[in-house]
Amino acid sequence: MKNLRKGWVSATALIVVGVLTAIQYGKVAPCLPDMMERLGISVSDGGLLMSAFALSALVMAIVGGVLIDKFGVRSIGIAGLAVSLAGNIVGLFEVPVAVLMLTRVLEGIGYGVISVCGPVVISAWYSPEKRGIASGFWGSYVGAGVLVAMVSANPLLASGTWMNMWTFALITLGIAFLLFLLFVRMPPQDERQDADVREENSEASLLKGFLAPGAVLLGLMFLLLDFGLDNNFSVTYLNEYLGFEYGSANLISTIGCITMILGSLVGAVVLAKSKNRGLVLLVTIVLSTACFFLQFRLEGDFMVMLVYQSIAAAIYGALPAMFYALVPEVATSRKTVGAAVAVVILGQNVGTLIGPTIVGMVVDASSWATSATVMGVVSCISIVAAVIYMKKFQK
């Protein structure tokens, strides 16, 4: 019971840290109309600001898992958050757009490190059948961070410019650093609940960890789905294309963030209790794909867009929670859980890196409807990968 309490302290602190670091990712989307007006940037430039952030997270997905396996969660987590703090501080000054892009790279380092830390810590403290709630909350950390950014955007922008959001993000990131430093811990080696150590050769284990077929498939699915999951153009679509007032557009996206969190919790619990986890994942991906085809094609009044956004976001929210919960189970050994998680996070961040940029370029070159088609077609490939995963690794 004492260890269980320690586990919940570490997991809860890390989930809050995840939410606070995700504000860094979510702060661009609600500020993009203001940034477009004040900085003279385009939708494509806005996509690059999001993708620049994902670039460093992509690197940390490759390097972070190895570093965590070698040096531990605490050392790497603290270092990553310190770099993010430095990037945010530089971004508070009136710097050129190119430098602002660079600060987004620095900010993404801490986000990338924490994204790998989460599944490693949760899988170490909890056995697979007990990970449902923790994985659900962890799977919602990005949506929760974006929600905080969305809710904060109206008062922050009403009293100033997008710089107010950067100041708010710096404060929350400082809190995240302190929480991680004080509360996040790993259990003793002999009490860990993740995969059994089956490999004695550390180099062979590490290589097998990166090449674990299940982790590769999960990472590929995450990559393809992130074209639609993480493009963050909903507010811009509603405001710039459909003509919604900014407050109304932001409200729809905010409520969508709430249902995304609920979807994450429900999805993780359903997955944990299911006898065929591969089938649950497949059905969720199929539903998400259908929503992608409608994402920037559907036109309607406030209530129509609110209902659609709420339902779609709930479905989208379930996917990250499922990926995070499944990846420790396909790791080759306990000592390569970090590497397996890194592969999945790598897929996520490659999708986050190229998805918004491509979607933004398609919008600028063609139309919003065409971008929805691109997201849907790419997601169809993930359905094939999910079928393969279900047949080979269903739980």
N, C-alpha and C positions, 0 to 999 in steps of 0.2 A: 504493500500500500504506500509505503514511504517513497519507493522508487517511482510508483505511478504518479504521485504528486510532483516529484521532481521532473518527470517527463512532461506533465501538463504545464509546469512553470516554463520549461525551456521551449516547448512547442508553442504555447500561447505568446510568449515574448517574441519568438521568431515570426509568428504569423503577423503580429503587430508591426514588427520591423519590415516585413514584406510589404504590408499595406503602405507604410510610410515611404519606402523606397519607390513603390509603384507610382506614387504621386509625381515623381520625377518623369516617369514615362507619360503619365496622363495629362501633364500640365500644358502640353502644346495644343492639343485638340480644342479645348474651349477658348484658348487665346488666339487661335489661328486667324479668325476674321479681323481681330484688332491688329495682329502682327502684319497681316496682308495690307491693311490700310496704312499703318505707321512705318513699316519697313519696306513696303513696296514689293513684297515677295508674292509668288504665285502658289497655286495649289501644289504644284510639283515641288516647289521649295519647301512647303510645309511638310510634304512627304519625306523630303530629305532630312529635315530636322528630326523627324521621328526615326528615320532609318539610321541617321548618324548615331543616335542613342543606342540603337540595336546593334550597331557594328561592334562596339566594345563588348556588349553582352554576348555577341557571337564569339568573340575571341575568348572571353571568360568561360564560355560553355566548353571550349576545347581545353583551355589551360586550367580552369578552375577546378574541375573534377580531379585532375591529377594532383594539383597543389593541395586540395583538401585531403585526398588519400594519403599524401606524404606529410603535410605539416599540421593537419587538423582543421576543423571547422572554425574554431575561435580565431586563430592567427590570421587565416585568409579572409574571414568575414570582416574583422576589424580593419585590416589593411584596405580592403575594397571599399568599405564605407568611408574611410578617410580620404581616398582619392575622389570619391563622388562629392564629398564636402568641398574639396578644393575646386572642382569644376563648377559647382553651383556658385561659389563665391566669385569666381572670375566672371560668370555670366551676369552678375548683378551690375557690372560696369557697362557703360555704353560702348560696346565693342562692335566691330563690323560683323556682318552676317556670317562670313567665313569663320571668324573666331568663335562666334556663337555656335556654329556647327561643331567646332572642336571641343567646346565645353560640354556639348551634348555627349560626345564620345567619352569624356572623363566621367560624366554623371552616370553613364551606362555601366561603368565598371562595377560599382557597388551593387547595382541592380542585378547584373549578371552573376556576381558571386553569391548573392543572397538567393537567387533563383535555384542555384545548385545546392546550397546549404539546406534549404527546406526539406526536400525529399530525403536527404541523407540523415538529418536529425530525426525526422518523424519515423523513418523506417528503423532507425537504431533503437528508439524507445518503445515502439509498438509492433506487435506481431501483425501479419496481414489481416486477420479477422477483426482486429481492434483499431485499424487505421482509418476506418470509414469517416468518422467525424473530423479527426485531425486533418486527413487528406482533403476533405470537403472544404474546411476552412482555408487550408493552404491553397487549394485550387481557386479560391475566390479572391486571393490577395490582390491580383492585378485589377480585377473588377472593382474591388473595394477601394483601391488607391485611385482609380479613375473616377469613381463615384465621389470621393472626397474632393478631387480636383474640380469636378463638375459643379458640385454644391458650392464650393468656395469661389468659383469663377465669377458669379453674378455680383456679389458684394465687393470682391476685389477689383473687378474691372469697372464697376460703377464708381468707385472712389479713386480710380487712377487708370493705369495702363497694364499691359501684360507683365511689366516688371514687378507689380505687386504679387503676382502669382509666383514669380521666381523667389521673392523674399519669403513668402509663405512656405515654399518648398524647402528652402534652406533651413528654416526653423524645424520643420517636421523631420528633415534628414538628421539634424543634430540630435533630436530626441531618439531617433532610430539607432544612432551610434551608441548612445548611452544605454539603451535597453539591451542591445546586443552585448555590450561590454559587461553588463552587470548580471544578466540572467540566462543567456544561452549557454548550455552545457551539453556534452555528450555523456552517455552512460559508460561505466567501466566496461572494458572489452568483454569480460566474461558474463555480462548482463545484457549485451546487445541482442536485439530481436530480429535483425535482418539476416540475409542469406548466410548459410554456414560457410566457413572457409574450407575450400576444397583444393586450392592450389597453393603449393609451397613456394614456387618460383614466382617472385614478385613481378618480373618483367613479362613472363608468359601470362600471368593473371591480368596485368594491365592491358596487354594487347588484346586478350580475349574479352576483357571488359568493354573495350571500344568496339569490338567486332561482334558482340553478342547479337545474334539475329533478331531477337525480340526487341532489343533496344533500338536497333537500326530501323526496324519497321515502325515502331512507335515514333521515332524521330522524323521519319519520312512523312508519316501522317500529319504530325504536328506542323511540319514545314508547309505542306500543301494547304492545310486548313487555315494557317495564319494569314494567307492572302485576304481572307474575309474576316477572320476573328480580330485582327489587330490593325486594320487600316485607319480607324478613328476619324473617318470623314463624315460621320452621321450628322454632326452639328452643322458642318459646312453645307452638306447636301440639303438639309432642311431649311437652312437660312438663305443660302445663295441661290439654290435652284428652285425650291418649292415656295420660297418667299415668306417663310415663317418668321415672325419676330424672333430676335436672338433669344430672349427669355423663354419663349415657347419651345424653340428648338433645343435649348439647353435642358429644359424640364423633361422633355421626352427622353433625351439621352440619359439624364440622371435617373429617371425611373427605370430605364433599361438597365442601368448599372445595378440597381437594387435587385431586379429580377435575375440578373446574371449571377449575383451572389447566392440567391436562393436556389437557382439551378445548379450551381456548383455543389452546394450542400446536399441537395436531393440526389444529384447524379452520383456523388461519392458513396452515399449510403446505399443506394440501389445497387451499385457495382459491388460493394462489399458483401451484400446479402445474396447476390445472384450466383447461381450454379454455373452459368455460362457467361462469363464476363466479356468474352470476345463478341458475343451476340449483342450485348448491351452497348458496347462501344460501336459496333457496326450500325445499329439502328440510330444512335445519336448522330453519327456522321452523315447518314442518309438524310435525316431531318435538317441538319445544318446546311447541307448542300442545297436542298430545296429553298431554304431561306436566303442563301447567297444569291441565287438567281433572281430573287425579288428585291434584294437589299437596296439597290439604287434604281430600281425600275418602278416600284410601287409609288403611286401618287394618290393622295387623299387629304381629307381634312385632319384636324388635330387628333380627333378620337381614333380615326383609322390608323394613322401613323403611330399613335401611342400604343394601341393594342398590338399592332404588328411588331413594333420595336420591343415591347415587353416579352412577347412570346419568343421571338427570335433570340433575344439576349439570354433568356433562361436556358434555351437549348445550347447556345454557344458556351455559356458558363459551365455546363457539365463537362465539357471536353477536357480542359486543362486538369481538372480534378481527377479525371479518369486516367490520364496519362501519368500524372505524378504518382497515383496509387499503384499503377501497374508496373512501372519501371523497376522498382526494387526486386520484384519477383522474377524478372528475367535477367538479373545480374548473374554473372558466372560465379561470383563468390562474394563474401563479406568485404574483402579488401578491394573489390572493384565496383562496389555500389556507386561510388562517386563518379567513376568512369562511365558507367551505364547511364546515370542521371545526366552526365555531361553530354552524351550522345543525343538524348531527348531534348535537352535544353538547346543544344546546337541546332537541331531541326527547328525548334520554336523560333530561335533568333535569326536563323537564315530567312525564314518566312517573314518575320517582322522587319528584317533588313530590306528585302527586295519587294515584299508585298505592297507597302504603302507607296513606294517609289513608282512601281509599275502601275498600280491603280491610279495614282495621281497623274501620271503621264498619259494614260488612256483617257482619263477625264478631259485633260487639256487638249488632246489630239482628236478625240472623237466625242464621246458623250458619257453621262453617268450610266445609262442603260448598258452600254458596251462594257463598262467596267464590271457591272454585275455579272454579265455573261462570262467574262474572264475569270472572276472568282468562282463561279459555279462550275465551269469546265475543269479548272485546276483541281477543285475539290472532288470531282468525280474520280480522279486518279487515286485519291485517298480511300475511296470506297473499295477499290480493288485491293489496296494494301490491307485494309481492315478484314476483308474476306480471307486473305492469306493468313493474317495474324490469328483470326478466329479458328482456322483449321489446325494451325500448328501450336498455338499457345493458349487456347481457350481454357478458362479456369472455372 
